[in-house]
């Protein structure tokens, strides 16, 4: 599966290089066991120890220039048509291969805007410049960020199938959590229950296990990006959980909301239902607004405005992000026009992009209402990849 | 444990900054879920999403400048005395904090020589320079490589205790493998048996699971750094395995050698025993040569020369590397004076360093003899952390 997927993405990469007017894409890496370029899994399917160049040309050539000890492994992996090995120093072979293709424009793995296109560390960049300093190629280097955004963003059918599998298994665990939640249990109890299911089934986590899942019970919790605590679940709490799996290299990222009924209650109170429904409806409104060519900030507007119009404070983060091999994938972003998001809210949405939609609002005295769904962008709109949550889950 | 260890290493870092004449150490990172600075686990104990600065001064101050949404998490983790949060852009707070300490010399997280000190990506480096361009600090930046080498290399007692635990559990699995090896089983069978034990016990792998363990059976195998294959184990094969665990954030890295007896044999043939014993003895000779202050190339010489004097070809890699939080840790290296090792063979060995010793030689017609042990450098010599293999393991 890995090899087939890598070859599929390499082919797509060559098409994108043509589209963007780039002749050759050079990914320069070393000791990937210590720090790994985020594109390596997709483009190569294995790591490298010594300074190594993984090259894709707009004609579809693929050339790996690697240390001699790693030839056997590279042949086993089988994703590069040509393998050139060196013993002492990569410089000579690197210069030779560039001379052979003589590219006018070379994309390399750095970017100020996108971390996924920024896998070249600064020390290694200095090495690369030193290798090329007496060649014309040192003046032909550009950022790979546009290529990376297109390649990661436009999901193939194989990728979508893997993502659906991760979503299905995530929703299965959410269902099991509904049976597990009880007053008196702690956020950590819930998180550990989820982790035990993940371990039992041999899956990976979509982000670091310490914060995956994130579980928040009741009013005044720490908010996004914090770990579960020993706070006890109580009757009258709104609970939410942010959780994703990594299965066969592709991630899910979903959120669901529960309410713990008080003794006399048969349903959640009015204000809880209202908060939940505003979140639910804002997701549907945002989803309906999505078509290829629009900018992410326009989609963010729809949900953000609806929530504020209904009397709630606006959420302090973007409405949604792309995902794929990682939970926070690069390129176009559903986010407001805030400086910290740089150019990402203004990148046009493309067919084949997979986005989360994840608004949030506080319900005074109860907790946080959040739902996170996943959609794929089609020619005329979106298709939901997750089966959307339509009613708050009640715990008796 | 994590918090205690981070605080221990931060304290040590401040001492090393004094020793190296550096006033302030600035680790600049972002989106560590996508690409993570190799020093972050040791210095911070958690990740960061937006551009973030983790600062340690030679006076022992620790300051985190992070995105506002991550304040709760950072407080939970509790490893930084001062937490400064921003909403729009890190620049203003970063400039302010540097002005407050007014350092004359600032180490930042880049290095041409050491990947573990090279966590700053080139795009993010450009951002950092832009943040500092109107301050005097932009001209005071130096590589953190000397600080990183000393900090990672000088193991504390807590770190050594964790490493011994990982070694103990690794040797336990090697013992179990001896009971599992049978002619007719494949390299992949052996690797999967090991992986099942690791999963069962909830441990991590010291390097990527695809190549951990590496298993080689018989003559003409792919050599180092390749994955296990479907090659079948046969009578008359020398088998070796390279394997390490990651337990509580610290790694082991060990190798052992087996021989599969042919029908009439009660012991391995002369030439197999000779090859094995040359490896075994070269390790003891190298270990006896180690004292603080020597250079790694001198240690490499001892084993390499002994192997060549005994009529075998020299191994095409270094004799050993440091290890700790990762299997290939930075700093001084037991390696020959080859260009691809840069300055590493010439860095003096220090007390508290943990090294592997892992020579290798081919036994014509049988396979590869390798043993890998781990030693810690003490004031007057070394202590073996692993219980050395003294006889080749025989499979009936």
Interface residues (C-beta under 8 A of the other chain):
Chain A: X30 X31 X33 X34 X35 X36 X37 X38 X46 X47 X49 X50 X67 X68 X69 X70 X72 X73 X76 X87 X88 X89 X110 X111 X112 X113 X114 X115 X116 X117 X118 X119 X120 X121 X122 X123 X124 X125 X126 X127 X143 X199 X202 X207 X208 X210 X211 X222 X223 X224 X225 X226 X227 X229 X316 X317 X326 X327 X328 X338 X339 X340
Chain B: X30 X31 X33 X34 X35 X36 X37 X38 X46 X47 X49 X50 X67 X68 X69 X70 X72 X73 X76 X87 X88 X89 X110 X111 X112 X113 X114 X115 X116 X117 X118 X119 X120 X121 X122 X123 X124 X125 X126 X127 X143 X199 X202 X207 X208 X210 X211 X222 X223 X224 X225 X226 X227 X229 X316 X317 X326 X327 X328 X338 X339 X340
